[in-house]
Every structure is written in structure tokens, then in C-alpha cells.
Amino acid sequence: MESPEAAVSFACTSCGAELTYQPGTTTLACQYCGAENEIPEIDESVEELDFLAYLTEAATKEEELVGHFVKCDSCGASCTLEPNITASDCPYCSTPLVMEHAHDETVIKPKSLLPFKLSQDQALAEFKEWVGKRWFAPNDLKKASLNFDHFKGVYIPYWTFDTDTYSSYTGQRGDHYYETQHYTTTENGKSVTKTRQVRKTRWRFVRGHVSKAFDDILIVASESLPKKCIEKLEPWDLDNLVPFEKSYLSGFISERYQIELGDGFERAKDIADAEIRRLVRRDIGGDEQRISRVNTRHDDITFKHLLLPVFVCAYRFKDQLYRFLVNGRTGEVQGERPWSWIKITGLVLGLLAVVGIVALIATRQTVLR
């Protein structure tokens, strides 16, 4: 088991100052003397761990590490902080963190991560462009986006799960057929008899099974961010995952997972179940399908704990919290936004004024005629 650390930091070999990871590279750089240190390349594959073995047996020390975390009393997120920081705000809700609450925790060691590819300046430019397109956002929001204090790079915890599934099912298959129906109607004051085709469905009982191998079902392990926003940051280029190396964390915040491993797999099963039911409907065939029961067995379950890079901006406007997220690899921006009712009201009044002017002109033209 690895020893606890206040935060991930590395000293410059030239001047002793703190080194930070440079997004999009494989180097740590010194902001004072400009020296660069190459991050050592780890010659190993990103390993999948046996899920059931991990839950039923004592986890090996090699799969754990002890981290030093500060837990937010407001949103519950536990994050690391940069060295020598004596005061800071939570990156997810901007609540001041109580440094006296910092503590050591034993967690499952991340097996891999996607390093930040965008610098803070590049991500902030993407964010400014996104904010600039929010026509009805308050002006204060656009001003806040210029403040680096509201904009932090965070490694978000995720689980991925692989599982082979075998699902037996029972249900009904519906096949459409048509019958000729006679009916009476009135045409030209006379009663006439006509025919029409009426669609009906013939149902029959069915049973069967489907199999599906799932690879890398991605589950975000944080509950401190808006689910709809974090999920819209996908897709992630998981093919570019690198083995976990602390150097990539230098200069950034990393969060401890809030969703435990077992709970993460339950969420993965829900995602798999939606696909399994789609396969069941296809297997039943026909024009309509009714699923009565699906029993699924999960085999060869493996998992990875990984970290993905996100720039987070937590912003409070009139006592309401809003979060904005930027994918640290692609620049995709997602977020909540406040509405400026002054701008909306101004637009509505402006439109009403235009409608009034048009109506007045039309009235005068009618009078002149």
C-alpha cells in the first residue's frame, strides 16, 4: 500500500520549485526556471481487475493507496489539494473548505487515466465562447468566466466494467394481420355500405435467450456534478488511457470516488439491461413485443478505476449554484445556466412594441383606403 501524501507534488531538479504537469505533453515543467522533466513511461498494460474476487477477498495492498483528502461539508466531495494551500474553495460548489477536516483515506488505486490535453487557457477560451452564445445569461456570468479562481482542472473518478451476460426471457410476440370490416355511412343524403381494412394483432407466447459481452461500461463515480452535464461530455477517447502515474496529477485536483465499487456495478447493470432488452425484442421479432421476464447472469466481471480530466467552474448567482464543465481532452462544454429575466423581459417588450407598430401601420393603411 502506498504511503499517504498531502498532495501530489514534484520538486524541480534545477531550482527546487514545484513542477506541474503540462497538458498535452509528457513533461513536468517549472514555472520559475523553465526546466522540464520527462514523465517516465510505464511499460505496462492497463489491467482489468476481477470484480467478484475484489469484493469477496481482502484487497491486495498493491491495489490500494492512501490519499490525503479534504471533504466539502456542503456537497460531500472529497478532493486533494495542491501543496502549501492553506485556504481554498470546493471546485464543485465554491463552498470554503475547512482544512482542519483533511484526513487520510484508503481507496482503490486508479489503474489508468486520461491526462489533460487542453491547457487552462485553451479550456477557458472554449468556455468563454460557450458563455458568449448564451444570449439570455446575466452579464455577471460572463464577467465570472474571466476569473481563474472559478475555473479549476479536476480529475473526475470513474469506474468501467466488462461483463459477459446470458439472459433468458419469456414474453409475447405480436404479428399484425388485417380484416375486412363493413360499415355504413351517409353520402349525398343516402346511406351507403363500404369496407375498410382493420389492423389487428395476433399474440403468441415466446421464450428464448440472448447473450452479450459488454466492454467498458462507463460509470461516473462522483455525485457532486450534474449528471446530465457530466454524461454529455462523452465520448471519451479511452483508447488513449495511460497507466496511472502521479506525475500527471501535479498541478490539478483529484476527487475521491463517492460511488463505491459495488454500487457502481449496480448502475452498470442498469445500463446493460437497457441494451439486453433491446436484444430481447429483436430476438422475439414480429411487429410488436411484450417482455414478461428477463433473468440475466453476469460472468467474467472485471473493472477498472480511472480518472478523467474535466475543467470545472462553480459559480453562484443570486444564491443559486451553477456548474460548468469542459472536457479536458476535447473542449466540449456543458453546464447549467442562469437566465437574465431583465434581458428576456426587454426582448418580450421589444417584440410587443414591434407588433404594435405593425398593427398601427396596418390600421392606418386600412383607414386611408
C-alpha positions in Angstrom: 0.0 0.0 0.0 1.3 3.4 -0.9 2.1 5.9 1.8 -0.2 9.0 2.3 0.7 12.3 0.7 -0.6 15.8 1.4 -0.9 16.2 -2.4 0.9 15.2 -5.5 4.0 17.4 -6.0 7.4 17.2 -7.5 10.4 19.4 -7.0 12.4 20.9 -9.8 15.8 19.3 -10.1 17.3 22.7 -11.1 15.8 25.2 -8.6 13.7 23.2 -6.2 10.4 24.9 -7.1 7.3 22.9 -7.6 6.8 21.2 -11.0 3.4 21.0 -12.7 2.1 18.8 -15.5 1.9 20.5 -18.9 -1.3 19.4 -20.6 -0.9 17.7 -24.0 2.7 16.7 -23.2 4.6 14.1 -21.2 6.6 16.6 -19.2 6.6 18.4 -15.9 7.7 22.0 -16.2 9.0 24.6 -13.7 7.2 27.9 -13.9 10.3 29.7 -12.4 13.4 28.5 -14.3 11.7 26.8 -17.3 13.3 23.4 -16.7 11.4 20.4 -18.0 11.3 16.9 -16.6 10.1 14.0 -18.7 7.4 11.8 -17.1 8.8 8.3 -17.0 7.0 5.9 -19.4 5.4 3.0 -17.7 5.8 -0.2 -19.7 2.7 -2.0 -18.7 -0.8 -2.5 -19.9 -3.9 -1.1 -18.3 -5.0 -4.1 -16.3 -8.6 -5.1 -15.6 -9.3 -6.4 -12.0 -11.6 -9.3 -11.1 -14.7 -7.7 -9.6 -16.0 -10.6 -7.5 -12.5 -11.5 -6.2 -12.0 -7.9 -5.1 -15.4 -7.8 -3.3 -15.1 -11.3 -1.6 -11.4 -11.3 -0.7 -9.3 -8.7 1.1 -7.9 -6.3 -1.5 -4.2 -6.7 -2.1 -2.1 -3.8 -0.9 -0.9 -3.3 -4.4 -4.4 -2.3 -5.5 -4.8 0.4 -2.8 -3.3 3.7 -1.9 -3.7 6.1 1.0 -4.6 9.6 0.0 -5.0 12.9 1.9 -8.4 14.4 1.2 -10.4 17.4 2.2 -14.2 16.8 2.3 -16.6 19.5 1.4 -19.3 20.0 4.1 -21.8 21.2 1.5 -21.7 18.8 -1.5 -19.8 15.9 0.1 -16.9 15.7 -2.4 -13.5 14.7 -1.2 -10.6 16.2 -3.1 -6.9 16.5 -2.9 -5.4 20.0 -3.0 -2.1 21.4 -4.3 0.8 21.6 -1.8 1.1 24.5 0.7 -2.6 25.5 0.1 -4.0 26.9 3.4 -7.4 28.0 2.2 -9.5 27.0 -0.8 -13.0 26.6 -2.1 -14.6 23.4 -3.2 -14.3 23.1 -7.0 -17.8 21.7 -7.3 -19.9 24.1 -5.2 -17.5 27.0 -4.3 -18.0 26.4 -0.6 -15.0 27.3 1.5 -13.2 24.1 2.6 -12.3 23.6 6.2 -8.6 22.5 6.1 -8.8 21.0 9.7 -11.2 18.4 8.2 -8.4 17.0 6.0 -7.8 13.3 6.6 -6.2 10.2 5.1 -8.4 7.6 3.3 -7.6 4.2 1.8 -9.0 4.0 -1.7 -8.8 1.7 -4.7 -5.8 2.8 -6.7 -6.6 4.2 -10.1 -5.3 1.8 -12.8 -5.3 4.4 -15.5 -6.1 8.0 -16.5 -6.5 10.3 -19.5 -4.1 13.2 -19.0 -5.3 16.7 -19.6 -4.8 17.6 -23.2 -6.1 21.2 -23.1 -4.4 23.9 -21.1 -6.4 26.1 -18.7 -6.1 29.0 -21.2 -7.5 26.8 -24.1 -10.3 25.4 -21.9 -11.2 28.9 -20.7 -11.3 30.1 -24.3 -13.8 27.3 -25.1 -15.8 28.3 -22.0 -15.9 32.0 -23.0 -17.1 31.1 -26.4 -19.9 28.9 -24.9 -20.9 31.6 -22.4 -20.9 34.2 -25.2 -23.5 32.3 -27.0 -25.9 32.3 -24.0 -27.9 35.3 -25.1 -30.1 35.4 -22.1 -27.3 34.8 -19.5 -26.7 37.6 -16.9 -23.7 39.8 -17.7 -22.3 38.9 -14.3 -21.9 35.3 -15.6 -19.7 36.5 -18.5 -17.6 38.5 -16.1 -17.2 35.5 -13.8 -15.8 33.4 -16.6 -12.8 35.7 -16.8 -11.9 34.8 -13.2 -9.4 31.9 -13.0 -10.5 31.4 -9.3 -13.7 29.9 -10.6 -12.0 27.6 -13.1 -10.2 24.5 -11.9 -8.8 21.4 -13.5 -10.1 18.3 -11.7 -9.6 14.6 -12.3 -13.0 13.0 -12.0 -13.2 9.4 -10.7 -14.9 6.8 -13.0 -15.4 3.0 -13.0 -15.5 0.9 -16.1 -17.0 -2.6 -16.1 -16.7 -5.5 -18.5 -19.2 -8.4 -18.2 -20.4 -11.3 -20.3 -24.2 -11.7 -20.0 -26.6 -14.6 -20.6 -30.2 -13.6 -20.4 -33.2 -15.9 -20.6 -36.6 -14.4 -21.2 -40.3 -15.0 -21.6 -42.8 -12.8 -23.4 -45.2 -12.4 -26.3 -44.8 -11.9 -30.0 -47.4 -9.8 -31.8 -47.9 -10.2 -35.5 -50.2 -7.8 -37.4 -52.9 -9.0 -39.7 -55.9 -7.3 -41.4 -59.6 -8.0 -41.5 -62.2 -6.5 -43.9 -64.8 -4.6 -41.9 -68.1 -3.5 -43.4 -69.6 -0.2 -42.2 -72.4 2.2 -43.2 -72.1 5.9 -43.8 -74.1 8.7 -45.4 -73.0 10.3 -48.7 -75.2 12.9 -50.6 -78.0 12.2 -48.2 -78.0 8.5 -48.9 -76.9 5.6 -46.8 -74.1 3.6 -48.4 -72.2 0.5 -47.3 -68.4 0.5 -47.5 -65.5 -1.7 -46.5 -62.2 -0.9 -44.8 -59.1 -2.8 -43.6 -58.8 -3.0 -39.9 -55.4 -3.9 -38.3 -55.4 -6.5 -35.5 -52.6 -8.2 -33.6 -52.2 -12.0 -33.1 -50.2 -12.7 -29.9 -48.4 -15.9 -29.0 -46.2 -16.9 -26.1 -42.4 -17.0 -26.7 -39.3 -17.8 -24.7 -35.6 -17.7 -25.5 -32.2 -16.3 -24.6 -29.7 -13.7 -25.7 -26.0 -13.3 -25.0 -24.0 -10.1 -25.0 -20.4 -9.2 -24.0 -20.2 -5.6 -22.6 -16.9 -3.7 -22.7 -16.0 -0.6 -20.7 -19.4 0.4 -19.4 -18.5 3.8 -18.1 -19.9 5.0 -14.7 -19.0 8.3 -13.2 -18.2 7.8 -9.5 -18.9 11.4 -8.4 -22.2 12.6 -7.2 -21.2 16.3 -6.9 -21.8 17.2 -10.5 -25.0 17.5 -12.6 -25.5 14.0 -14.1 -26.9 15.3 -17.4 -23.9 17.6 -17.8 -21.1 15.2 -17.0 -22.6 12.5 -19.2 -22.9 14.9 -22.2 -19.1 15.4 -22.0 -18.8 11.9 -23.6 -17.5 10.3 -25.7 -14.0 10.0 -24.1 -11.1 8.7 -26.1 -10.5 5.7 -23.8 -8.2 4.2 -26.3 -5.6 6.7 -25.1 -5.7 5.8 -21.5 -2.2 5.6 -19.9 -1.2 3.6 -16.8 -1.7 5.6 -13.6 1.3 7.9 -12.9 1.2 10.5 -10.2 3.1 13.0 -12.3 0.0 13.7 -14.4 -1.8 14.9 -11.2 0.7 17.6 -10.4 -1.0 21.0 -10.6 -4.5 19.6 -10.7 -7.1 18.5 -8.2 -8.3 14.8 -8.0 -11.5 13.6 -6.4 -12.1 10.5 -4.3 -14.9 8.3 -5.7 -18.2 8.8 -3.9 -19.9 5.8 -5.5 -18.3 2.6 -4.2 -17.4 -0.2 -6.4 -20.4 -2.4 -5.7 -22.8 0.4 -6.2 -21.0 1.3 -9.4 -21.7 -2.1 -10.9 -25.4 -1.9 -10.0 -25.5 1.2 -12.2 -23.6 -0.6 -14.9 -26.2 -3.4 -14.8 -29.0 -0.9 -15.4 -27.2 0.4 -18.5 -26.6 -3.2 -19.7 -30.2 -4.1 -19.0 -31.5 -1.5 -21.5 -29.3 -3.0 -24.2 -30.3 -6.5 -23.2 -34.0 -5.7 -23.5 -33.4 -4.2 -27.0 -31.7 -7.5 -28.0 -34.6 -9.5 -26.5 -37.2 -7.5 -28.6 -35.1 -8.1 -31.7 -34.9 -11.8 -30.8 -38.7 -12.1 -30.3 -39.3 -10.5 -33.7 -42.7 -9.8 -35.1 -44.4 -6.5 -35.3 -44.8 -5.9 -31.5 -43.2 -7.4 -28.5 -44.1 -7.8 -24.8 -41.4 -8.8 -22.3 -42.7 -10.6 -19.3 -39.5 -11.6 -17.6 -35.7 -11.3 -18.1 -33.2 -13.1 -15.9 -29.6 -12.2 -16.6 -26.5 -13.9 -15.4 -23.2 -11.9 -15.3 -20.0 -13.8 -15.9 -16.3 -12.8 -16.0 -16.9 -9.4 -14.4 -13.9 -7.1 -14.4 -13.4 -3.4 -13.6 -11.0 -0.5 -13.7 -10.8 2.6 -11.6 -9.7 5.5 -13.8 -9.5 9.3 -13.7 -10.8 11.6 -16.5 -9.9 15.3 -16.9 -12.5 18.0 -16.5 -12.3 21.7 -16.0 -14.9 22.8 -13.5 -16.4 26.3 -12.9 -18.6 26.6 -9.9 -20.5 29.9 -9.9 -23.1 31.3 -7.6 -25.6 33.8 -8.9 -28.3 35.2 -6.5 -27.6 32.4 -4.0 -28.2 29.7 -6.7 -25.3 27.3 -7.6 -24.4 26.7 -11.3 -21.7 24.4 -12.6 -20.0 24.5 -15.9 -17.8 21.6 -17.2 -15.2 21.5 -20.0 -13.9 18.2 -21.3 -10.1 18.4 -20.7 -9.5 16.4 -23.9 -11.9 17.7 -26.5 -13.1 21.1 -25.2 -16.7 20.0 -25.1 -18.6 22.4 -22.8 -21.7 21.6 -20.8 -23.3 23.4 -17.9 -26.2 24.9 -16.1 -27.0 28.5 -16.7 -29.0 31.3 -15.0 -31.4 33.3 -17.0 -31.5 37.1 -17.1 -35.1 38.0 -16.8 -34.2 41.6 -17.5 -33.0 40.6 -20.9 -35.9 38.3 -21.5 -38.4 41.0 -20.4 -36.7 43.5 -22.6 -36.9 41.1 -25.6 -40.6 40.5 -25.0 -41.4 44.2 -24.6 -39.4 44.9 -27.8 -41.4 42.2 -29.7 -44.6 43.6 -28.4 -43.6 47.1 -29.5 -42.8 45.8 -33.0 -46.1 44.0 -33.2 -47.9 47.2 -32.0 -46.2 49.3 -34.6 -47.0 46.9 -37.4 -50.6 46.8 -36.3 -50.8 50.6 -36.1 -49.4 50.9 -39.7 -51.9 48.3 -41.0 -54.8 50.1 -39.3 -53.8 53.5 -40.8 -53.5 51.9 -44.3 -57.0 50.4 -43.9 -58.4 53.8 -42.9 -56.7 55.6 -45.9 -58.3 53.1 -48.3 
